[in-house]
């Protein structure tokens, strides 16, 4: 049985099951697991298992006509410290297992097309990881302090109108967790969120070395330290909520001077690459609700972001994205999600010059993505996705990718 047939069979089975459960008020397909969920909850332990399946097709572009099947199984577990007298403390851990194949990198496209299967990996031992293991300390009504190994993509999943970690919203990483070149997908460090009446402040201090497929405890901070600070202001326009946020990140981590890439890829006797001793990144992000679903806090609206970096050693010097999406504006389908977005990414001048000199001319990458996700019931979704990309590699044709996704919250 080929992958297309397998995916179709799985979708047919879960859709048939869901049609028999349309009127169910349960949040998950596994219900109570014969009382196990309630028993664990009474002991301060809750869990959120999920299975997400993908079928993606490379239908147009250089070396197109390729189709892949992939999936992600993930389990998030919360341990409530109140059960042992630590009422302000929660331990969170998340385990993820990817399987199948990926089209990331196809057609000369630089930015990952499928966020969910990009991390922790898609093959071999890299396909599994404990992607989060951190403590949450709550102080005040809404303030939190996180410490440990933290999945940044999972944190970004709550981003209004985008986010979703590649599972419930946009697939492309530029929308799910915009690339900055300074913040790895998983970090070892601390994140503090402080809410005041007027603003939300977020402070991050973390090891600049990626914690993907590691514990984060292997020589932490041996290569430097990264600081990040953000301030967000809530606004009201026409009675509808919006937000504006500024973020600044600075890292002491040394990086290869990108003008010396030739000494790395084509070394000559006695040649060494110089190092740049720091890097920075600044961004501005906004959201603005445009429509609201009656008798609900759900709605749809605009989102956008602009980011700029040092450009050396950071290989990404500028990025921008904008989109529209959220919950469906059809009253009968208010739990559905949809989105349309466009992104533009510029890679740094020394990377462009090096690639040009070696016969692989580059250009700024531009992409458009649109999706619609049917929320069949509270635990099952099924949706379609289209991505049109002008790839980073200049001599490659513009690329089109079509996909299907189904997610089951057990």
ZIDAUR-V913299 format. One record per run of one state. SS is the DSSP state (@ for helix, = for strand, . for the rest). FROM is the first residue (numbers start at 1). LEN is the number of residues. If there is no record, write none. Layout:
# ZIDAUR-V913299
((SS FROM LEN) (SS FROM LEN))
This chain:
# ZIDAUR-V913299
((. 1 2) (@ 3 17) (. 20 16) (@ 36 7) (. 43 2) (= 45 16) (. 61 5) (= 66 15) (@ 81 4) (. 85 4) (= 89 12) (. 101 5) (@ 106 3) (. 109 6) (@ 115 4) (. 119 5) (@ 124 4) (= 128 12) (. 140 3) (= 143 9) (@ 152 5) (. 157 7) (@ 164 3) (. 167 6) (@ 173 4) (. 177 9) (= 186 10) (. 196 3) (= 199 8) (. 207 19) (= 226 12) (. 238 2) (= 240 12) (. 252 3) (= 255 2) (. 257 1) (@ 258 8) (. 266 9) (= 275 2) (. 277 2) (= 279 14) (. 293 6) (= 299 11) (. 310 6) (= 316 12) (. 328 3) (@ 331 3) (. 334 3) (= 337 11) (. 348 1) (@ 349 9) (. 358 4) (= 362 1) (. 363 2) (= 365 13) (. 378 2) (= 380 11) (. 391 2) (= 393 1) (. 394 5) (= 399 11) (. 410 1))
